[in-house]
Structures are given as structure tokens and as C-alpha cells.
Amino acid sequence: MLSRKKIEMYRRMTPEERWVEVEALMTDAWRALLELPEADRQRRLARIREEHERSNAALLEHLRQHA
């Protein structure tokens, strides 16, 4: 859990500062993914794709029901 000090720091960030933080986190995540053995990396990417497809399907279903 984040400390109050850290939360306040995030609240005071400009959109540009937040984007720099997001880019740094994405870069770290990508590097960590690339360090995995090939089989583990492919398994994780497949899982991410499956979750993305399920999310898209749920959104489309919601839009169809409420259009």
C-alpha cells in the first residue's frame, strides 16, 4: 500500500510527469518480460492477449445491450 506522502506526490504531478512515470513503469515491465525464458514469456503474452479479447468481448456485449 502506498504511503500518504507517496499518494500526495502523485496527486501533485502534472500530466507530463505522470506520463514520464507511466513510460518508466512500462519500460521496466517490458525489460522484465524479456528476461524471462521464452516459454514463460510466450505463456504470459498469451494470457494477456486472452484477457484483452475477453475484455473487448464484454465491452462489445455491453454496447450491444445498451445501444
C-alpha positions as a printed Julia matrix, in Angstrom:
67×3 Matrix{Float64}:
   0.0     0.0     0.0
   1.24    3.49   -0.81
   2.12    5.91    1.95
   0.22    9.17    2.29
   3.38   11.0     1.26
   3.64    8.99   -1.97
  -0.08    9.47   -2.72
   0.25   13.23   -2.27
   3.29   13.25   -4.53
   1.27   11.54   -7.27
  -1.61   13.98   -6.79
   0.7    16.97   -7.28
   2.2    15.58  -10.5
   1.45   17.28  -13.77
   0.06   15.16  -16.6
   3.51   15.26  -18.21
   5.16   14.0   -15.01
   2.58   11.22  -14.75
   3.29   10.19  -18.34
   7.03   10.02  -17.63
   6.24    7.75  -14.66
   3.98    5.53  -16.8
   6.64    5.24  -19.51
   9.27    4.25  -16.94
   6.98    1.58  -15.48
   6.16    0.2   -18.94
   9.85    0.09  -19.84
  10.68   -1.78  -16.63
   7.83   -4.22  -17.22
   8.93   -4.89  -20.8
  12.54   -5.46  -19.73
  11.42   -7.88  -17.03
   9.27   -9.73  -19.56
  12.19  -10.02  -21.98
  14.38  -11.52  -19.24
  12.02  -14.48  -18.82
  12.68  -17.77  -20.52
  10.97  -17.91  -23.93
   8.28  -20.37  -22.82
   7.31  -18.26  -19.8
   7.29  -15.09  -21.87
   5.03  -16.65  -24.52
   2.7   -18.04  -21.84
   2.35  -14.6   -20.22
   1.8   -12.84  -23.54
  -0.84  -15.41  -24.5
  -2.61  -14.83  -21.19
  -2.53  -11.06  -21.73
  -3.99  -11.49  -25.24
  -6.76  -13.76  -23.86
  -7.65  -11.23  -21.15
  -7.69   -8.44  -23.72
 -10.01  -10.42  -26.01
 -12.38  -11.2   -23.11
 -12.41   -7.54  -22.12
 -13.18   -6.48  -25.69
 -15.97   -9.05  -25.94
 -17.51   -7.85  -22.67
 -17.39   -4.24  -23.82
 -18.99   -5.08  -27.16
 -21.74   -7.05  -25.43
 -22.43   -4.15  -23.1
 -22.61   -1.73  -26.02
 -24.98   -4.04  -27.89
 -27.31   -4.28  -24.91
 -27.34   -0.54  -24.3
 -27.33    0.81  -27.83
